Amino acid sequence: MTEVTGSSIILKYKEYFVFEIQKKHKWITFDGNKVKLGISCIGGKVEGNEKPLETLHREAKEEISVDVSIEPIEKPFIVNPGYDVEWLDSNENENAFFYWYGYKGYRICTYYGQALQHPKPKDLAGVLLIDFETLVKAFRNNATVGELAKMGAVIIEKDNIPRDAYIFPVNTVEVLCKLYENGEKLIHWALK
């Protein structure tokens, strides 16, 4: 298998999914004063000799100050660049849910699990707590942060997040949205 260079997690906390609102330096300004914010899963780059699961635990502490428990997954899959799914025969990365190809073709290992404490942004602009179906609807409708709040999302801020900023999916969330829209059954199960 290709070397894994990053980890992410589909993370639940109570009835919500937990997503990051990317750091300010990643925000995109357009049309003079409008802002777009990337929404992604918690995770990051594998450092040194870390295993993907070690990376994930470190990133969860660094980004949202939580410990996570990982749900056992028997048979993972890989999402190829065209978003087709290929089942793998073994799970060599401690209960990985699936793998996908990120920036420059690097392989990202994605897990599924629970936050054991209330998430709060530590190394992020903010944390978004929302059900996935509402998030997909928000992306389809080019929603703003303020509209997300009206849809029932909980926004926990470290930095001042403009309510008129638009949101868009990045990284693992972009992959999840594509799989969700393609009707991938395991993704629909995971995101309920």
C-alpha positions as CSV (number, residue, x, y, z in Angstrom):
1,M,0.0,0.0,0.0
2,T,1.2,3.6,-0.7
3,E,2.6,5.4,2.3
4,V,0.0,7.2,4.4
5,T,0.9,10.9,4.9
6,G,-2.1,12.2,6.8
7,S,-4.9,11.2,9.1
8,S,-8.5,12.5,9.5
9,I,-11.6,11.4,11.4
10,I,-15.3,11.4,10.9
11,L,-15.9,12.5,14.5
12,K,-19.1,12.4,16.5
13,Y,-19.9,14.3,19.7
14,K,-23.3,13.4,21.1
15,E,-25.8,14.0,18.3
16,Y,-23.5,16.1,16.2
17,F,-20.6,15.6,13.8
18,V,-17.5,17.7,14.6
19,F,-15.8,19.7,11.8
20,E,-13.1,22.2,11.8
21,I,-13.4,25.7,10.5
22,Q,-10.1,26.3,8.9
23,K,-7.5,28.7,10.3
24,K,-7.7,32.3,9.2
25,H,-4.6,32.1,6.9
26,K,-6.6,29.6,4.7
27,W,-9.7,31.9,4.4
28,I,-10.3,33.1,0.8
29,T,-11.2,36.7,0.1
30,F,-13.0,37.4,-3.2
31,D,-15.0,40.2,-4.8
32,G,-13.2,42.7,-2.6
33,N,-14.6,41.9,0.8
34,K,-16.4,38.5,0.7
35,V,-14.9,35.6,2.6
36,K,-15.0,31.8,2.1
37,L,-14.2,29.4,4.9
38,G,-13.1,25.8,4.4
39,I,-14.9,23.1,6.5
40,S,-13.0,19.9,7.0
41,C,-12.6,17.0,9.4
42,I,-10.2,17.0,12.3
43,G,-6.8,15.7,11.2
44,G,-3.4,16.5,9.9
45,K,0.0,15.4,8.5
46,V,1.9,12.4,9.8
47,E,5.1,13.6,11.5
48,G,8.3,11.6,11.9
49,N,7.7,7.9,12.6
50,E,4.1,8.3,13.7
51,K,1.6,5.8,12.7
52,P,-1.6,7.3,11.3
53,L,-3.6,6.6,14.5
54,E,-0.9,8.3,16.6
55,T,-1.2,11.3,14.3
56,L,-4.9,11.4,14.7
57,H,-4.8,11.3,18.5
58,R,-2.2,14.1,18.5
59,E,-4.1,16.2,16.0
60,A,-7.4,15.9,18.0
61,K,-5.6,17.2,21.1
62,E,-3.9,20.0,19.2
63,E,-6.9,21.1,17.2
64,I,-9.9,20.6,19.6
65,S,-8.5,19.5,23.0
66,V,-10.2,16.1,23.0
67,D,-9.4,12.4,23.3
68,V,-11.1,10.2,20.7
69,S,-12.2,6.6,20.7
70,I,-12.0,4.8,17.3
71,E,-14.8,2.6,16.2
72,P,-13.7,-0.8,14.9
73,I,-13.9,-1.3,11.2
74,E,-13.4,-4.8,9.7
75,K,-12.8,-4.0,6.1
76,P,-11.7,-0.6,4.9
77,F,-11.9,0.8,1.4
78,I,-10.0,3.3,-0.8
79,V,-11.6,6.2,-2.6
80,N,-9.8,6.6,-5.9
81,P,-9.4,10.0,-7.5
82,G,-12.6,9.5,-9.6
83,Y,-14.5,8.8,-6.3
84,D,-15.0,5.1,-7.1
85,V,-14.6,2.8,-4.1
86,E,-12.3,-0.2,-4.0
87,W,-12.5,-2.6,-1.1
88,L,-9.3,-3.6,0.6
89,D,-8.5,-7.1,1.9
90,S,-6.9,-6.0,5.2
91,N,-6.9,-3.2,7.7
92,E,-3.3,-2.5,8.3
93,N,-3.8,0.9,10.0
94,E,-5.6,0.0,13.2
95,N,-9.3,0.3,12.3
96,A,-9.0,2.7,9.4
97,F,-12.4,3.4,7.8
98,F,-11.2,4.4,4.4
99,Y,-8.3,5.9,2.5
100,W,-8.3,8.7,-0.1
101,Y,-5.9,10.5,-2.2
102,G,-5.2,14.1,-1.1
103,Y,-3.2,17.0,-2.3
104,K,-0.5,15.9,-4.8
105,G,-1.7,12.3,-4.6
106,Y,-0.8,11.7,-1.0
107,R,-2.8,9.0,0.8
108,I,-4.9,10.0,3.7
109,C,-6.2,7.5,6.3
110,T,-9.6,8.3,7.7
111,Y,-11.1,6.9,10.9
112,Y,-14.6,6.9,12.4
113,G,-15.0,7.7,16.1
114,Q,-16.3,9.6,19.1
115,A,-15.0,12.7,20.9
116,L,-14.7,11.9,24.6
117,Q,-14.9,15.5,25.7
118,H,-16.7,18.6,24.5
119,P,-14.6,19.9,21.6
120,K,-13.3,23.5,21.7
121,P,-11.0,25.1,19.1
122,K,-7.4,25.2,20.2
123,D,-5.4,25.5,17.0
124,L,-8.3,26.3,14.7
125,A,-10.5,29.4,14.0
126,G,-13.5,27.4,15.2
127,V,-15.4,24.2,15.5
128,L,-18.6,23.4,13.8
129,L,-21.1,20.9,15.3
130,I,-23.8,19.9,12.9
131,D,-25.6,16.9,11.4
132,F,-24.1,15.9,8.0
133,E,-27.3,16.1,6.0
134,T,-27.7,19.7,7.0
135,L,-24.1,20.4,6.2
136,V,-24.5,19.0,2.7
137,K,-27.7,21.1,2.2
138,A,-25.7,24.1,3.3
139,F,-22.9,23.4,0.8
140,R,-25.5,22.9,-2.0
141,N,-27.1,26.3,-1.2
142,N,-23.8,28.2,-0.9
143,A,-24.7,29.0,2.7
144,T,-23.1,31.5,5.0
145,V,-22.0,30.9,8.6
146,G,-25.0,32.8,9.8
147,E,-27.3,30.6,7.8
148,L,-25.6,27.5,9.2
149,A,-26.5,28.8,12.7
150,K,-30.1,29.3,11.7
151,M,-30.1,25.7,10.4
152,G,-29.2,24.4,13.9
153,A,-25.4,24.3,13.7
154,V,-23.4,25.1,16.8
155,I,-20.4,27.3,16.1
156,I,-17.6,27.4,18.7
157,E,-15.2,30.2,17.9
158,K,-11.6,30.9,18.8
159,D,-11.3,33.7,16.2
160,N,-14.1,36.0,15.2
161,I,-15.8,34.2,12.4
162,P,-17.8,36.5,10.1
163,R,-21.5,35.4,9.9
164,D,-21.6,36.5,6.3
165,A,-18.7,34.3,5.3
166,Y,-19.5,31.5,2.9
167,I,-18.6,27.9,3.6
168,F,-17.2,25.2,1.3
169,P,-16.0,21.6,1.8
170,V,-12.3,20.8,1.8
171,N,-10.2,17.6,2.2
172,T,-12.0,14.7,3.8
173,V,-15.3,16.6,3.9
174,E,-15.1,17.1,0.2
175,V,-14.6,13.3,-0.3
176,L,-17.5,12.6,2.1
177,C,-19.8,14.8,0.2
178,K,-19.0,13.2,-3.1
179,L,-19.5,9.7,-1.6
180,Y,-22.7,10.8,0.1
181,E,-24.1,12.2,-3.2
182,N,-23.0,9.1,-5.1
183,G,-25.1,7.0,-2.7
184,E,-22.3,5.1,-1.1
185,K,-24.1,3.0,1.5
186,L,-21.4,2.7,4.1
187,I,-20.9,6.5,4.1
188,H,-24.7,7.0,4.6
189,W,-24.5,4.6,7.5
190,A,-21.6,6.4,9.0
191,L,-23.1,9.8,8.6
192,K,-26.4,9.0,10.3
